[in-house]
Amino acid sequence: MYQSTLFSKTKKETPPDEVSLNAQLLLQAGYVDKLVAGVYSYLPLGLKVLNNIQEIVRAEMNKIGGQEILMPALSPKANWQKTGRWEGFDVLFKLKGSGDKEYALGASHEEVVTPLVDKYVNSYRDLPVSLYQIQTKFRDEPRPKSGLLRGREFSMKDLYSFHRDQADLDKYYEKFIAAYKNIFSRCGLDAKLVKSGGGTFSKFSDEFQVFTPHGEDIVFSCSKCDLHQNKEIFAGDKCPNCQGKLEENKAIEVGNIFKLGSKYAKDFGLTYTDEKGQEQDVVMGCYGIGISRLMGAIVEVHHDEAGIIWPASITPFKVHLIPIGADKNDEVKSETDKLYKALQAKNIGVLYDDRLDMGVGQKLADADLLGMPVRLIISAKTLENGGCEVKRRDSDKVEIMPFDKLVEHLEK
């Protein structure tokens, strides 16, 4: 893509009213635009990142048997009254339609997916089943000041699994722990499994937290047995497993999973007939990842004083190609154009900074701010030295590489 045609533009200054690092960098780099607190537009580069995260999540969910669906964001009041969450879910957006009918905007989808499954599950032969969606969620957060980490409108993957008994749920739950670890690892994050309270969903849950000085959660960790507890269920000053000393860490929650049991099944009369012809309640699990929240967390972890450092797996472009002096040197222009086409032919995503009205210093500052994994510079000097300057965004090392080796190097 030619940078001169990119819809969004970088800003020289950090937005003064933003307190969270992810919001500062994403807004300054032109990945997102804030409409109001907690509500963002994803601009071309930001949407590419969001889509790349979604594809990683989708691949791992499909791998463990998840089937993707898409449920409505709008649901009737009656469904929420059945579960007690019309009044009990304090961040629920409520609205009134024609005929004074009341609805909720989807903050979570147990109230929609449970009666949906009831239409298709009748026998033990229909279980287990695992359904997920990637969809916009709405929560009326009172203090959405953490950028993408705490939004009123956000992208989320929520999966719901349905089982014949607790043992089957427990077995599937372990698959989910492994799948979530794969997702976060592929996104460049080292996420810890943390025991926590379940809030409105269940008594207890398992969170996935990423330790960072910029985190908004507090996690107590044991260095001996690797037990991690959210401060909400923390008690005492020693590990309950091994009596080891606990350490306090700041962290960002990037996912959570719950064993819901039969609560929602009972609310909606979701049952199945077992092998003996007896009617049994279905047992459920719920598994969430905030896609946009994950994007914000990655920025909080992967950055330096100059800007974002995207992991290669989710970056909008693998390469940022910058010619220097192309307006005065035909050879620089010709070699840059040739390399751009060669990279595209190999399906290596490249952002080509073809802007002629921008100084070298600003181009390099923009490249650091935008955070593509590899920066390539072509100038009269690099051509004299036999090739192109190559620099990884996460390294200070700079080398000149011949063009005939460059594309193969980038493919690896």
ChimeraX attribute file (.defattr): number of C-alpha atoms within 10 A of each C-alpha:
attribute: neighborCount
match mode: 1-to-1
recipient: residues
	/A:1	15
	/A:2	13
	/A:3	17
	/A:4	15
	/A:5	11
	/A:6	14
	/A:7	10
	/A:8	17
	/A:9	16
	/A:10	17
	/A:11	14
	/A:12	11
	/A:13	11
	/A:14	15
	/A:15	13
	/A:16	7
	/A:17	9
	/A:18	16
	/A:19	12
	/A:20	17
	/A:21	19
	/A:22	26
	/A:23	27
	/A:24	19
	/A:25	28
	/A:26	26
	/A:27	24
	/A:28	22
	/A:29	27
	/A:30	21
	/A:31	24
	/A:32	22
	/A:33	18
	/A:34	13
	/A:35	9
	/A:36	9
	/A:37	18
	/A:38	22
	/A:39	19
	/A:40	21
	/A:41	12
	/A:42	18
	/A:43	17
	/A:44	16
	/A:45	20
	/A:46	23
	/A:47	16
	/A:48	17
	/A:49	20
	/A:50	21
	/A:51	15
	/A:52	18
	/A:53	22
	/A:54	21
	/A:55	12
	/A:56	17
	/A:57	23
	/A:58	19
	/A:59	13
	/A:60	18
	/A:61	23
	/A:62	14
	/A:63	11
	/A:64	14
	/A:65	12
	/A:66	19
	/A:67	15
	/A:68	15
	/A:69	11
	/A:70	10
	/A:71	16
	/A:72	12
	/A:73	17
	/A:74	14
	/A:75	18
	/A:76	18
	/A:77	19
	/A:78	15
	/A:79	20
	/A:80	20
	/A:81	14
	/A:82	14
	/A:83	18
	/A:84	13
	/A:85	16
	/A:86	19
	/A:87	11
	/A:88	12
	/A:89	15
	/A:90	13
	/A:91	14
	/A:92	19
	/A:93	17
	/A:94	17
	/A:95	14
	/A:96	12
	/A:97	8
	/A:98	6
	/A:99	6
	/A:100	8
	/A:101	11
	/A:102	14
	/A:103	20
	/A:104	20
	/A:105	21
	/A:106	23
	/A:107	21
	/A:108	19
	/A:109	19
	/A:110	22
	/A:111	22
	/A:112	18
	/A:113	18
	/A:114	22
	/A:115	17
	/A:116	14
	/A:117	17
	/A:118	16
	/A:119	9
	/A:120	9
	/A:121	19
	/A:122	16
	/A:123	17
	/A:124	18
	/A:125	12
	/A:126	14
	/A:127	17
	/A:128	19
	/A:129	16
	/A:130	22
	/A:131	20
	/A:132	23
	/A:133	20
	/A:134	21
	/A:135	18
	/A:136	19
	/A:137	20
	/A:138	21
	/A:139	21
	/A:140	17
	/A:141	17
	/A:142	13
	/A:143	11
	/A:144	16
	/A:145	17
	/A:146	21
	/A:147	26
	/A:148	28
	/A:149	26
	/A:150	21
	/A:151	24
	/A:152	21
	/A:153	20
	/A:154	21
	/A:155	20
	/A:156	23
	/A:157	21
	/A:158	23
	/A:159	24
	/A:160	22
	/A:161	23
	/A:162	27
	/A:163	24
	/A:164	23
	/A:165	17
	/A:166	17
	/A:167	11
	/A:168	15
	/A:169	20
	/A:170	14
	/A:171	10
	/A:172	18
	/A:173	19
	/A:174	10
	/A:175	11
	/A:176	17
	/A:177	17
	/A:178	12
	/A:179	18
	/A:180	24
	/A:181	18
	/A:182	18
	/A:183	21
	/A:184	23
	/A:185	12
	/A:186	17
	/A:187	22
	/A:188	17
	/A:189	21
	/A:190	15
	/A:191	22
	/A:192	23
	/A:193	21
	/A:194	21
	/A:195	22
	/A:196	21
	/A:197	19
	/A:198	18
	/A:199	10
	/A:200	12
	/A:201	19
	/A:202	16
	/A:203	12
	/A:204	17
	/A:205	19
	/A:206	22
	/A:207	28
	/A:208	25
	/A:209	27
	/A:210	27
	/A:211	21
	/A:212	15
	/A:213	12
	/A:214	15
	/A:215	21
	/A:216	14
	/A:217	17
	/A:218	19
	/A:219	27
	/A:220	24
	/A:221	22
	/A:222	20
	/A:223	13
	/A:224	13
	/A:225	12
	/A:226	13
	/A:227	19
	/A:228	26
	/A:229	24
	/A:230	22
	/A:231	15
	/A:232	13
	/A:233	12
	/A:234	18
	/A:235	11
	/A:236	7
	/A:237	12
	/A:238	16
	/A:239	23
	/A:240	14
	/A:241	11
	/A:242	11
	/A:243	12
	/A:244	16
	/A:245	14
	/A:246	21
	/A:247	14
	/A:248	14
	/A:249	17
	/A:250	16
	/A:251	22
	/A:252	27
	/A:253	24
	/A:254	26
	/A:255	24
	/A:256	23
	/A:257	25
	/A:258	21
	/A:259	22
	/A:260	24
	/A:261	20
	/A:262	21
	/A:263	17
	/A:264	22
	/A:265	23
	/A:266	16
	/A:267	17
	/A:268	16
	/A:269	15
	/A:270	24
	/A:271	22
	/A:272	22
	/A:273	18
	/A:274	14
	/A:275	10
	/A:276	6
	/A:277	10
	/A:278	10
	/A:279	15
	/A:280	17
	/A:281	19
	/A:282	28
	/A:283	25
	/A:284	27
	/A:285	22
	/A:286	25
	/A:287	22
	/A:288	21
	/A:289	24
	/A:290	25
	/A:291	27
	/A:292	30
	/A:293	24
	/A:294	24
	/A:295	22
	/A:296	25
	/A:297	26
	/A:298	24
	/A:299	22
	/A:300	24
	/A:301	23
	/A:302	18
	/A:303	20
	/A:304	15
	/A:305	7
	/A:306	14
	/A:307	22
	/A:308	26
	/A:309	24
	/A:310	27
	/A:311	21
	/A:312	16
	/A:313	16
	/A:314	23
	/A:315	23
	/A:316	26
	/A:317	23
	/A:318	23
	/A:319	27
	/A:320	25
	/A:321	26
	/A:322	24
	/A:323	25
	/A:324	22
	/A:325	17
	/A:326	20
	/A:327	13
	/A:328	9
	/A:329	13
	/A:330	12
	/A:331	15
	/A:332	22
	/A:333	18
	/A:334	12
	/A:335	19
	/A:336	24
	/A:337	15
	/A:338	12
	/A:339	17
	/A:340	20
	/A:341	14
	/A:342	14
	/A:343	18
	/A:344	12
	/A:345	10
	/A:346	12
	/A:347	11
	/A:348	17
	/A:349	18
	/A:350	23
	/A:351	22
	/A:352	20
	/A:353	23
	/A:354	22
	/A:355	16
	/A:356	13
	/A:357	8
	/A:358	10
	/A:359	11
	/A:360	14
	/A:361	9
	/A:362	11
	/A:363	17
	/A:364	16
	/A:365	15
	/A:366	20
	/A:367	26
	/A:368	23
	/A:369	24
	/A:370	27
	/A:371	30
	/A:372	27
	/A:373	24
	/A:374	22
	/A:375	22
	/A:376	22
	/A:377	20
	/A:378	24
	/A:379	22
	/A:380	17
	/A:381	13
	/A:382	18
	/A:383	18
	/A:384	9
	/A:385	13
	/A:386	12
	/A:387	22
	/A:388	26
	/A:389	22
	/A:390	20
	/A:391	19
	/A:392	17
	/A:393	25
	/A:394	18
	/A:395	9
	/A:396	7
	/A:397	9
	/A:398	12
	/A:399	13
	/A:400	18
	/A:401	19
	/A:402	15
	/A:403	17
	/A:404	9
	/A:405	10
	/A:406	18
	/A:407	16
	/A:408	11
	/A:409	10
	/A:410	14
	/A:411	11
	/A:412	5
